[in-house]
């Protein structure tokens, strides 16, 4: 597997030379001019080793090292400092901050390469064998449109990203009329068609995100529905299954927003899902349609224990049926109730600013947090 290095230095010449040397040795090199740029890049992918200049502008290399060590994702990644001859005290501070090694400018390139390869070799030798990762697939569906399903999918995915230090990807699997990108204000979001044409399924996370996925400022990864109607027609059950095979080993949670349909591509996702979130609203027509959907899921042999029924926009009107009446009619318990918020949801959708990201807490965002916590802990116990 190709090893990756991130070099953080404000000296363009050093960046150019190190990139040339290490790429010629088969490494993938990422470059940053300052600490802030490096931290933004780390939100998207984690290299196998960092080379940090101590004397960075703004946030210096020592403070950057502290911040990297404070993050679970980069806590154990080796760090080599580059320092000037007249900075012996910085070397000590660098080790105290969590650095693993250092070289002094002007450094010998062969020495630096040897130190990099030695550190990576040591990491391989002491690292415990990796467990086979199996991401959890959450399919979010409903019996009809206009019930707030996509709004819930977007906010749940964002909340998962915040709640757990784990990578989350939201797949807009509403193939014909996906609109999750609009709710996230992700313009020119990459769609799934190019990824489905990838020759191999064993892809590294940084390659996936550089080539096929969009990354929201929150850290949520996103894959849009096809842009072309012709591409929609080309996606069948085999393509959906392949998509999950690509994403599952890489991400902790794969949240799929499905169209209100039981066409074969959607049936495939429902069968593959670890949890199926069925969204319903408290209107009679919606309840009748949801009753039929639950029966269809049963006929598809989707385990009832994997289904979470979420009542959205409750109460919708003064004469809305009570929660107990809804559960009795559907013959299924409600896992969560999300209150309606007509003052906030439409404007949030138009602005591309999901309510869960707002600093002030609302009844809606509190319900999303509780639902996400219940869903994720339920999944973790099952695994």
Secondary structure as GFF3:
##gff-version 3
##sequence-region A 1 383
A	DSSP	beta_strand	4	8	.	.	.	ID=ss1
A	DSSP	alpha_helix	12	24	.	.	.	ID=ss2
A	DSSP	beta_strand	28	32	.	.	.	ID=ss3
A	DSSP	alpha_helix	35	42	.	.	.	ID=ss4
A	DSSP	beta_strand	49	53	.	.	.	ID=ss5
A	DSSP	alpha_helix	61	70	.	.	.	ID=ss6
A	DSSP	beta_strand	78	83	.	.	.	ID=ss7
A	DSSP	alpha_helix	88	97	.	.	.	ID=ss8
A	DSSP	beta_strand	101	104	.	.	.	ID=ss9
A	DSSP	alpha_helix	109	126	.	.	.	ID=ss10
A	DSSP	beta_strand	136	142	.	.	.	ID=ss11
A	DSSP	alpha_helix	149	163	.	.	.	ID=ss12
A	DSSP	beta_strand	168	173	.	.	.	ID=ss13
A	DSSP	alpha_helix	180	184	.	.	.	ID=ss14
A	DSSP	alpha_helix	192	196	.	.	.	ID=ss15
A	DSSP	alpha_helix	205	211	.	.	.	ID=ss16
A	DSSP	beta_strand	214	215	.	.	.	ID=ss17
A	DSSP	beta_strand	221	223	.	.	.	ID=ss18
A	DSSP	alpha_helix	229	233	.	.	.	ID=ss19
A	DSSP	alpha_helix	237	248	.	.	.	ID=ss20
A	DSSP	beta_strand	253	258	.	.	.	ID=ss21
A	DSSP	alpha_helix	264	272	.	.	.	ID=ss22
A	DSSP	beta_strand	275	281	.	.	.	ID=ss23
A	DSSP	alpha_helix	284	299	.	.	.	ID=ss24
A	DSSP	three_ten_helix	304	306	.	.	.	ID=ss25
A	DSSP	beta_strand	307	314	.	.	.	ID=ss26
A	DSSP	alpha_helix	323	330	.	.	.	ID=ss27
A	DSSP	beta_strand	334	339	.	.	.	ID=ss28
A	DSSP	alpha_helix	345	351	.	.	.	ID=ss29
A	DSSP	three_ten_helix	355	357	.	.	.	ID=ss30
A	DSSP	alpha_helix	363	382	.	.	.	ID=ss31
###
